[in-house]
Amino acid sequence: TPGSRSVPSSTGASFADHDTGVLWRLKVWPRKRAVAPQTRLPSLQRAGVNTGSVSLQIGKMRYVRVSCFKGKVLVDIREFYADKEGDMKPGRKGIALSAEQWNQLKEIVPEIDAAVKKL
């Protein structure tokens, strides 16, 4: 944006002042190169000490991440991809559910299971 200062990150990307303010409040900063998925040993990983978020791998490049954003707990189910440098990036395919939506989904799991069995 015009008149804003860019701040370089550890990955070489730059962020405008207003972007870094959001990142600072969330304590989420661009990560260095991620380990290739096949070399990840545990399926439960701490995403970061400061964020307190937890990531669970549910498929080859799919993860469920439980985190806090603006004081609200979110359950984010998302597909990831590896960019040209091999860094893991969140894809567009995914959904972030509030705690209330997550609880509603858990309540209807038996109905979903029954529908899957019928197909």
C-alpha positions as a Markdown table, in Angstrom:
| # | Residue | x | y | z |
|---|---|---|---|---|
| 1 | Thr | 0.0 | 0.0 | 0.0 |
| 2 | Pro | 1.2 | 3.5 | -0.7 |
| 3 | Gly | 3.1 | 5.1 | 2.2 |
| 4 | Ser | 3.6 | 1.9 | 4.2 |
| 5 | Arg | 6.9 | 0.5 | 5.1 |
| 6 | Ser | 7.9 | -3.1 | 4.2 |
| 7 | Val | 9.5 | -5.4 | 6.7 |
| 8 | Pro | 11.5 | -8.4 | 5.4 |
| 9 | Ser | 10.8 | -11.7 | 6.9 |
| 10 | Ser | 13.1 | -14.7 | 7.5 |
| 11 | Thr | 11.7 | -16.3 | 4.4 |
| 12 | Gly | 12.5 | -13.3 | 2.1 |
| 13 | Ala | 8.9 | -12.2 | 1.8 |
| 14 | Ser | 8.1 | -8.7 | 2.9 |
| 15 | Phe | 5.1 | -7.5 | 4.8 |
| 16 | Ala | 3.6 | -4.0 | 5.1 |
| 17 | Asp | 3.4 | -2.4 | 8.6 |
| 18 | His | -0.3 | -3.3 | 9.0 |
| 19 | Asp | 0.4 | -6.9 | 8.1 |
| 20 | Thr | 3.2 | -7.2 | 10.6 |
| 21 | Gly | 0.9 | -5.7 | 13.3 |
| 22 | Val | -1.5 | -8.6 | 12.7 |
| 23 | Leu | 1.3 | -11.1 | 12.7 |
| 24 | Trp | 2.7 | -9.7 | 15.9 |
| 25 | Arg | -0.6 | -9.9 | 17.7 |
| 26 | Leu | -1.1 | -13.4 | 16.5 |
| 27 | Lys | 2.6 | -14.2 | 17.2 |
| 28 | Val | 2.6 | -16.0 | 13.9 |
| 29 | Trp | 5.6 | -15.4 | 11.7 |
| 30 | Pro | 6.6 | -16.9 | 8.4 |
| 31 | Arg | 8.3 | -20.2 | 9.1 |
| 32 | Lys | 11.6 | -21.4 | 7.7 |
| 33 | Arg | 11.6 | -24.3 | 5.4 |
| 34 | Ala | 9.4 | -27.1 | 6.7 |
| 35 | Val | 10.4 | -30.7 | 6.9 |
| 36 | Ala | 9.2 | -32.9 | 4.1 |
| 37 | Pro | 5.9 | -34.6 | 5.1 |
| 38 | Gln | 7.3 | -38.1 | 4.7 |
| 39 | Thr | 10.0 | -37.3 | 7.3 |
| 40 | Arg | 7.6 | -36.1 | 9.9 |
| 41 | Leu | 7.6 | -38.6 | 12.7 |
| 42 | Pro | 4.8 | -37.8 | 15.1 |
| 43 | Ser | 1.3 | -37.0 | 13.8 |
| 44 | Leu | 0.8 | -34.6 | 16.7 |
| 45 | Gln | 3.1 | -31.6 | 16.5 |
| 46 | Arg | 3.3 | -28.3 | 18.2 |
| 47 | Ala | 3.1 | -25.6 | 15.6 |
| 48 | Gly | 4.8 | -23.1 | 17.8 |
| 49 | Val | 5.6 | -22.4 | 21.5 |
| 50 | Asn | 4.1 | -18.9 | 21.3 |
| 51 | Thr | 0.9 | -19.7 | 19.4 |
| 52 | Gly | 0.0 | -22.8 | 21.5 |
| 53 | Ser | -1.6 | -24.3 | 18.4 |
| 54 | Val | -1.6 | -28.0 | 17.7 |
| 55 | Ser | -1.5 | -29.6 | 14.3 |
| 56 | Leu | -2.6 | -33.2 | 13.5 |
| 57 | Gln | -1.9 | -34.8 | 10.2 |
| 58 | Ile | -5.0 | -36.5 | 8.7 |
| 59 | Gly | -3.7 | -37.3 | 5.2 |
| 60 | Lys | -0.8 | -36.9 | 2.9 |
| 61 | Met | -1.0 | -33.1 | 2.8 |
| 62 | Arg | -4.0 | -32.5 | 5.1 |
| 63 | Tyr | -3.9 | -31.2 | 8.6 |
| 64 | Val | -6.3 | -30.3 | 11.4 |
| 65 | Arg | -5.0 | -27.3 | 13.4 |
| 66 | Val | -6.5 | -26.1 | 16.7 |
| 67 | Ser | -5.5 | -22.5 | 17.4 |
| 68 | Cys | -6.7 | -19.3 | 18.9 |
| 69 | Phe | -7.5 | -16.2 | 16.8 |
| 70 | Lys | -8.7 | -13.0 | 18.4 |
| 71 | Gly | -9.5 | -14.9 | 21.6 |
| 72 | Lys | -11.6 | -17.5 | 19.8 |
| 73 | Val | -10.7 | -21.2 | 19.4 |
| 74 | Leu | -10.7 | -22.4 | 15.8 |
| 75 | Val | -10.5 | -25.9 | 14.4 |
| 76 | Asp | -8.9 | -25.4 | 10.9 |
| 77 | Ile | -9.1 | -28.4 | 8.5 |
| 78 | Arg | -6.9 | -27.6 | 5.6 |
| 79 | Glu | -4.9 | -29.0 | 2.6 |
| 80 | Phe | -1.3 | -27.8 | 2.3 |
| 81 | Tyr | 1.1 | -27.6 | -0.6 |
| 82 | Ala | 4.8 | -27.3 | -1.0 |
| 83 | Asp | 5.9 | -24.1 | -2.9 |
| 84 | Lys | 8.9 | -23.9 | -5.2 |
| 85 | Glu | 11.3 | -23.6 | -2.3 |
| 86 | Gly | 9.8 | -26.6 | -0.5 |
| 87 | Asp | 8.0 | -24.6 | 2.2 |
| 88 | Met | 4.7 | -25.9 | 3.4 |
| 89 | Lys | 1.9 | -23.4 | 2.7 |
| 90 | Pro | -1.8 | -23.6 | 3.5 |
| 91 | Gly | -4.0 | -24.1 | 0.4 |
| 92 | Arg | -7.4 | -22.7 | -0.4 |
| 93 | Lys | -9.2 | -25.9 | 0.2 |
| 94 | Gly | -10.2 | -26.0 | 3.9 |
| 95 | Ile | -12.5 | -24.6 | 6.5 |
| 96 | Ala | -12.0 | -23.0 | 9.9 |
| 97 | Leu | -14.7 | -23.9 | 12.4 |
| 98 | Ser | -15.5 | -22.1 | 15.6 |
| 99 | Ala | -15.7 | -24.2 | 18.8 |
| 100 | Glu | -19.5 | -24.0 | 18.6 |
| 101 | Gln | -19.5 | -25.2 | 14.9 |
| 102 | Trp | -17.0 | -28.0 | 15.8 |
| 103 | Asn | -19.3 | -29.2 | 18.6 |
| 104 | Gln | -22.3 | -29.2 | 16.3 |
| 105 | Leu | -20.3 | -31.3 | 13.8 |
| 106 | Lys | -19.3 | -33.8 | 16.4 |
| 107 | Glu | -22.9 | -34.2 | 17.4 |
| 108 | Ile | -24.0 | -35.2 | 13.9 |
| 109 | Val | -21.1 | -37.6 | 13.2 |
| 110 | Pro | -23.3 | -40.7 | 13.7 |
| 111 | Glu | -25.7 | -39.4 | 11.0 |
| 112 | Ile | -22.8 | -38.7 | 8.7 |
| 113 | Asp | -21.4 | -42.2 | 9.3 |
| 114 | Ala | -24.8 | -43.7 | 8.5 |
| 115 | Ala | -25.0 | -41.7 | 5.3 |
| 116 | Val | -21.5 | -42.8 | 4.3 |
| 117 | Lys | -22.4 | -46.5 | 4.9 |
| 118 | Lys | -25.5 | -46.1 | 2.6 |
| 119 | Leu | -23.4 | -44.9 | -0.3 |
